[in-house]
Amino acid sequence: MAETLTKLTYQALQQGKSIFSVAHKAISTQAMHLFAPNAKQEVEPWTPELLATVQQRMDKILAQDWQDAEQGIYPESLLFDDPWDEFVLNYPTVILDMIGIWERIGGKRYQEFDRDIQKDAYPRYYLQNFHYQTDGYLSDHSANLYDLQVELLFNGAADAMRRRVLAPLKQGLSAFDVPPHQIRVLDVACGTGRTLRMIRGMLPDAALFGTDLSPAYLRKANQLLSQRLPLGGTAKQSGELPQLMQANAEELPYQDNFFHGLTCVFLFHELPAEARQQVIQECFRVLQPSGTLVVCDSIQMSDSPELAPAMRNFPIMFHEPYYRHYVTDDMTTRLEKAGFIVAEPEVHFMSKYWVARKPS
Ligand SMILES: C[S@@+](CC[C@H](N)C(=O)[O-])C[C@H]1O[C@@H](n2cnc3c(N)ncnc32)[C@H](O)[C@@H]1O
């Protein structure tokens, strides 16, 4: 009975997030046409078939998410781990921020940063207003809005996509016969720390690490990871603070063979091809033999041709300069080139997953 109630609550919550996100997008698009017609972009309309496919995929990932939690792969409390207070607090700023976004789109200004931001410490490819975000990834303002913006983009299912890395990670770690507290896991390009928070819920004893290029996003991650899990999450599942470090994923600041597991969520589509390969090489280097890397990133043309219009629209609507190359890139070949043994990739909702093992 309690289980059924929890399931219904989860379904209702997701439905609510989805309805809100769809309404938000419809109203903000209308507002843009009215107040900033210059920002209107030429994109392909979504057909009813496309919408139906996306909805089916979303229903499927939510069902799988519930099933994995019910089976105890990760705690059910993770399904309700939304920072609601932050979302409510930040929503007006997301709305106000759109004015800046529309101006940048209209003026075709995609590399615009606050004057106080030190830019010389970053690779050139990174100095972009990804998603037309104010300051790209390089301010607290951007870090504060990011999670809500991504939730709105994916109709409330962004975390469900992140949680798909948990089962293969847990499975991969079972190759090691060591006590749980000796397991080391790194989330590469951890952003605001949402994936790390999930991994900590699943592996409360493991030593967790996170790296990202953005000091502002790491500050946000530190804040998020300092809070407890809600709704039945135990103090243990809220665990120790992961060790966060600012680093370019192309040069990870760890010794060879250090980690038992690695995750990397939504990074590769934001890298040019050479950087993509270099990050994979680094992941291979810092993983122990028998260790597992789980990558979650956007779907690609080869696995989801029926969603091609959405993939063609995405880089236009969200300033993603490396995405067009990414959607036709052969990530399996890249992973194999680094030395990994790669399982058949899986696709869930709008994401694709590669599970790559370093040979023993
Ligand atoms: C789309 S966000 C994904 C963040 C997070 N993994 C998530 O699930 O939301 C991309 C992240 O990659 C980081 N990033 C981009 N290029 C990087 C690089 N070369 N090295 C390290 N982090 C990088 C950005 O700062 C940003 O936090």
The ligand as an ORCA input file, in Angstrom:
! r2SCAN-3c Opt
* xyz 0 1
  C      26.060     20.450    -19.675
  S      27.005     20.660    -18.214
  C      26.818     19.096    -17.395
  C      27.069     19.212    -15.906
  C      26.675     17.986    -15.085
  N      27.460     16.837    -15.401
  C      25.198     17.698    -15.208
  O      24.818     16.535    -15.253
  O      24.415     18.648    -15.196
  C      28.644     20.565    -18.809
  C      29.667     20.746    -17.678
  O      30.928     20.422    -18.199
  C      31.879     21.347    -17.701
  N      32.983     21.339    -18.667
  C      32.961     21.684    -19.978
  N      34.160     21.485    -20.547
  C      34.964     20.966    -19.565
  C      36.311     20.530    -19.528
  N      37.096     20.571    -20.595
  N      36.789     20.066    -18.355
  C      36.017     20.004    -17.253
  N      34.726     20.403    -17.228
  C      34.208     20.878    -18.374
  C      31.113     22.643    -17.595
  O      31.728     23.546    -16.721
  C      29.757     22.147    -17.113
  O      29.690     22.101    -15.722
*
